[in-house]
Amino acid sequence: MIIKPKKIGKTIDEIEEGQSLSVTETIEDSQLLLYLGITNDSNPLYIQHEYAKQTEYGEPIVPSVLLMGIITSAISKHLPGPGSHVVNFSINFMEEVRHYETVTFQFEVIKVDKMKDVVTISVEATNSEENRILDAVVMVKPPVLLAEESEENN
């Protein structure tokens, strides 16, 4: 069996302030059930319709950590990409997200710190009604190529 090595994401030298990315996700039951199964989070607000009807939300909402996971997934896959590592995460939730809601996440590199080998990415998410649901600032250590690997690739 031949295993093709995965492409490494952008290194700090390949990232510039102003680079951006947009990701749109619709929150489906399968994602919610996977989250609840993996975390063993049994908050009835996330899945039990009868319980949620008794709350201020009126229906089940999406766990905040699931939304954070969508953000870190986009960072790991796209900007900077494979091999990157989140080192700091600050987030504010303005509005809850309902099941089956479509959310668009806008990512923008706002700082590249080559001395600390960290990029800072601003994230703003809106729902289908254009309401802002969250703002985040994520500090990410981009992948670092080992000297011998980068020489082999040249």
C-alpha positions in Angstrom: 0.0 0.0 0.0 1.3 3.4 -0.9 0.4 6.2 1.5 0.6 9.6 0.0 1.8 12.2 2.5 -0.7 14.9 3.4 0.0 18.4 2.1 1.2 20.8 4.8 -0.7 24.0 5.3 0.6 27.5 4.8 3.8 28.4 6.8 4.1 31.8 8.4 6.1 33.1 5.4 3.1 32.2 3.1 0.5 34.1 5.2 -0.3 37.8 4.9 -2.6 40.1 6.8 -5.9 40.4 5.0 -6.0 36.8 3.7 -9.6 35.6 4.2 -11.8 32.6 4.0 -15.6 32.1 4.1 -17.2 28.8 5.4 -20.9 28.1 5.4 -22.4 25.2 7.5 -25.9 24.1 8.1 -26.1 22.5 11.6 -27.7 19.0 11.1 -28.9 16.4 13.6 -25.9 14.2 12.7 -23.4 16.8 13.9 -25.4 17.4 17.1 -25.6 13.7 17.9 -21.9 13.2 17.2 -21.0 16.1 19.5 -23.3 14.8 22.3 -21.9 11.3 21.9 -18.3 12.3 21.9 -18.5 14.8 24.8 -21.2 12.9 26.8 -22.8 16.3 27.2 -26.4 15.6 28.4 -27.7 19.1 28.5 -31.4 18.7 27.5 -31.4 22.2 26.0 -29.4 20.8 23.1 -31.7 18.0 22.0 -34.9 17.6 24.0 -37.7 19.6 22.3 -40.1 19.3 25.2 -37.5 20.6 27.7 -36.4 23.4 25.4 -40.0 24.6 25.0 -40.0 25.5 28.7 -36.9 27.7 28.3 -36.4 31.2 26.9 -35.2 29.7 23.7 -38.4 27.7 22.9 -36.6 25.0 21.0 -33.3 23.2 21.2 -30.1 25.2 20.4 -26.7 24.3 19.1 -23.9 23.8 21.8 -21.4 26.7 21.7 -18.5 24.3 21.6 -19.8 22.7 18.4 -19.6 26.2 16.8 -16.0 26.6 18.1 -15.2 23.2 16.5 -16.4 24.4 13.1 -14.0 27.3 13.5 -11.0 25.2 14.5 -11.8 22.7 11.7 -11.7 25.5 9.1 -8.3 26.6 10.5 -7.0 23.0 10.4 -8.2 22.4 6.9 -7.8 25.8 5.1 -6.2 28.8 6.9 -3.3 28.1 7.7 -4.3 24.5 7.0 -3.0 21.0 7.9 -0.3 21.1 10.6 -1.5 24.3 12.2 -2.3 24.5 16.0 -4.6 26.8 17.8 -2.8 28.3 20.8 -5.4 30.9 22.0 -9.1 31.2 21.4 -11.3 34.1 22.5 -15.0 34.1 21.6 -18.2 36.1 22.3 -21.6 34.6 21.5 -24.2 37.2 20.7 -27.1 35.0 19.6 -27.9 31.3 19.9 -28.0 29.1 16.9 -31.0 26.8 16.3 -31.0 23.3 14.8 -30.9 23.3 11.0 -29.7 26.9 10.9 -27.2 27.9 8.2 -24.2 29.9 9.6 -21.5 31.7 7.6 -18.1 32.1 9.2 -15.8 34.9 7.8 -12.2 34.5 8.7 -9.5 37.2 8.2 -5.8 37.2 9.1 -5.4 40.4 11.1 -1.8 39.9 12.4 1.2 37.9 11.4 3.8 37.8 14.2 7.0 36.1 12.8 8.9 36.7 16.0 6.4 34.5 18.0 5.5 32.3 14.9 1.8 33.0 15.4 -1.0 34.4 13.2 -4.1 36.1 14.6 -7.3 35.4 12.8 -10.6 37.3 13.3 -13.8 35.3 12.9 -17.3 36.7 12.5 -20.3 34.4 12.0 -23.8 35.3 10.9 -27.0 33.3 10.4 -29.1 33.2 7.3 -30.9 36.4 8.5 -27.5 38.2 8.5 -27.6 38.5 12.4 -24.2 38.3 13.9 -24.1 35.3 16.2 -20.4 35.3 17.3 -17.1 37.1 17.1 -13.8 35.3 17.8 -10.1 36.0 17.8 -8.0 32.9 17.3 -4.2 32.8 17.6 -2.7 30.0 15.5 0.8 28.5 15.2 1.1 27.7 11.5 2.9 24.5 10.4 6.6 24.6 10.5 8.6 22.6 7.9 11.6 20.8 9.2 14.8 21.9 7.5 15.5 18.5 6.0 12.0 18.2 4.7 12.0 21.6 3.0 15.4 20.7 1.3 14.0 17.4 0.0 11.0 19.3 -1.5 13.2 21.7 -3.5 
